Amino acid sequence: MPINQLSVNVSASNEKASSATRTARSITSTASIILDSNINRKGVLIQNTTGQDIYLGYDNTLTTSLYSLTIPNGSIYEMPEPIYTGDVYAVSASAVTPEVTEFS
């Protein structure tokens, strides 16, 4: 009886970031870019200490009821691999200013 072989390709990024840029980006109830497109992006942290939830998405149709993910107040979001390098949009119920750190 033949033995079936399972072939799996697994890759992990060993790229290391050489710089970190921290910004405070104002967001409102209208979708706006919180992270500009960056092909050199290696990682992202968004710290939400604003008192409100923040909603993220990948285009300007983002709303507080149509979004990709939520960063609850008091939380830190770390972008998972593979790192998305396009524009990232954010929205909240009212004006807030989270801390954003981008590694490249």
Order of alpha helices (4+ residues) and beta strands (2+ residues): beta-beta-beta-beta-beta-beta-beta-beta
